[in-house]
Amino acid sequence: MFEAAAERQMAASDDDEAGSVEKVDEGRNEAASGASEVHTDNDDVLEQLQQLKTEAAIQKQVSKKNAAMKTHEIETAGQRLMQAAEKRDDKPQKCRRLSTLLQNEREEAVERRKLEEQKINLHQKELQLRREELDHQRRQHELIREQMQHQAAQTESLLKL
């Protein structure tokens, strides 16, 4: 769309320029042939035409640059839109990756809890075994004490005899 407008503008400036160039050429031909009666007026006209030609060329360059800049802006905007679309497409993958990571963390937490439970159960069993061992040792000590008391009582009764 912008390119068509720029081309129309260039064509119009080319038509103006072509008409100006023809007038300049006619003026030069008249000046060269000596057919021109007022040489100074033609020189002024030629200067004005030359200035118009220069201005037209400058405007043409400016319009080309503007058209190029607009085209570049449109392309850049298009690229940004494409990048935004790609980012939107990437986000569900990130969400999926995040949900997978969260699921993995949950599974690891469950495994850690199970291992902790097993560790606690083993520790409780170890403590229970230790209690039983201590109870057994206490009973042995009591039996030994009873035996010693019994022996002491026998020894006393033997000494009394």
C-alpha positions in Angstrom: 0.0 0.0 0.0 2.8 2.4 1.0 4.8 1.3 -2.0 2.0 2.2 -4.4 1.6 5.6 -3.0 5.3 6.2 -3.1 5.4 5.0 -6.8 2.5 7.4 -7.7 4.3 10.3 -6.0 7.6 9.4 -7.8 5.7 9.2 -11.1 4.2 12.7 -10.5 7.5 14.2 -9.6 9.1 12.5 -12.7 6.3 14.1 -14.9 7.0 17.5 -13.3 10.7 17.0 -13.7 10.3 15.9 -17.4 8.3 19.1 -18.2 10.9 21.2 -16.4 13.8 19.5 -18.2 12.1 20.1 -21.6 11.8 23.8 -20.7 15.4 24.0 -19.6 16.5 22.2 -22.8 14.4 24.6 -25.0 15.9 27.6 -23.1 19.4 26.2 -23.6 18.8 25.6 -27.3 17.5 29.2 -27.7 20.4 30.6 -25.8 22.9 28.6 -27.9 21.3 29.5 -31.2 21.2 33.1 -30.3 17.4 33.2 -31.1 16.7 34.5 -27.6 16.3 38.2 -27.4 16.6 38.6 -23.7 19.5 36.5 -22.5 19.3 37.5 -18.8 15.7 36.5 -18.4 16.4 33.0 -19.8 19.3 32.7 -17.4 17.0 33.4 -14.4 14.5 30.9 -15.7 17.2 28.3 -16.3 18.4 28.9 -12.7 14.9 28.5 -11.3 14.4 25.4 -13.4 17.7 24.0 -12.2 16.7 24.7 -8.6 13.3 23.1 -9.2 15.1 20.1 -10.7 17.4 19.8 -7.7 14.5 20.2 -5.2 12.6 17.5 -7.1 15.5 15.2 -7.0 15.9 15.8 -3.2 12.2 15.2 -2.7 12.4 12.1 -4.7 15.3 10.8 -2.5 13.4 11.8 0.7 10.3 10.0 -0.5 12.3 6.9 -1.3 13.9 7.0 2.1 10.6 7.5 3.8 9.1 4.7 1.8 12.1 2.5 2.8 11.7 3.5 6.4 8.0 2.7 6.4 8.7 -0.6 4.7 11.4 -1.3 7.3 9.0 -0.4 10.2 6.3 -2.6 8.8 8.8 -5.5 8.4 10.0 -4.9 12.0 6.5 -4.8 13.3 5.8 -8.0 11.5 8.9 -9.6 13.0 7.8 -8.5 16.4 4.4 -10.0 15.9 6.0 -13.3 14.8 8.3 -13.3 17.8 5.3 -12.6 20.1 3.4 -15.5 18.5 6.4 -17.8 19.0 6.7 -16.8 22.6 3.0 -17.5 23.1 3.5 -20.9 21.6 6.5 -21.5 23.9 4.6 -20.7 27.1 2.5 -23.8 27.1 5.6 -25.8 26.8 7.1 -24.0 29.8 3.9 -24.6 31.7 4.1 -28.3 30.8 7.7 -28.3 31.9 6.8 -26.6 35.1 4.0 -29.0 35.9 6.3 -31.9 35.1 8.9 -30.4 37.5 6.3 -29.9 40.2 5.1 -33.5 39.7 8.7 -34.8 40.0 9.2 -32.7 43.1 6.0 -34.2 44.6 7.1 -37.7 43.8 10.5 -37.1 45.3 8.9 -35.6 48.4 6.6 -38.7 48.7 9.7 -41.0 48.4 11.6 -39.0 51.0 8.6 -39.3 53.4 8.5 -43.0 52.9 12.2 -43.3 53.5 11.9 -41.1 56.6 9.0 -43.4 57.8 11.2 -46.4 57.3 14.0 -44.8 59.1 11.8 -43.8 62.0 10.3 -47.4 62.2 13.8 -48.9 62.2 14.8 -46.5 64.9 11.7 -47.4 67.0 12.5 -51.1 66.5 16.1 -50.5 67.6 14.9 -48.6 70.7 12.4 -51.4 71.5 15.2 -54.0 71.2 17.4 -51.9 73.4 14.6 -51.7 76.0 14.1 -55.5 75.8 17.8 -56.0 76.2 17.9 -53.7 79.2 14.9 -55.4 80.7 16.6 -58.8 80.2 19.8 -57.4 81.9 17.8 -56.0 84.8 16.1 -59.4 85.3 19.5 -61.1 85.1 20.8 -58.7 87.8 17.7 -59.4 89.9 18.2 -63.1 89.5 21.9 -62.8 90.4 21.0 -60.6 93.4 18.3 -63.2 94.5 20.9 -66.0 94.0 23.4 -64.0 96.0 20.8 -63.3 98.7 19.9 -67.0 98.7 23.5 -68.0 98.9 24.1 -65.5 101.6 21.1 -66.9 103.5 22.4 -70.4 103.0 25.9 -69.4 104.1 24.4 -67.8 107.3 22.4 -70.8 108.0 25.5 -73.0 107.6 27.4 -70.7 109.8 24.8 -71.0 112.5 25.0 -74.7 112.5 
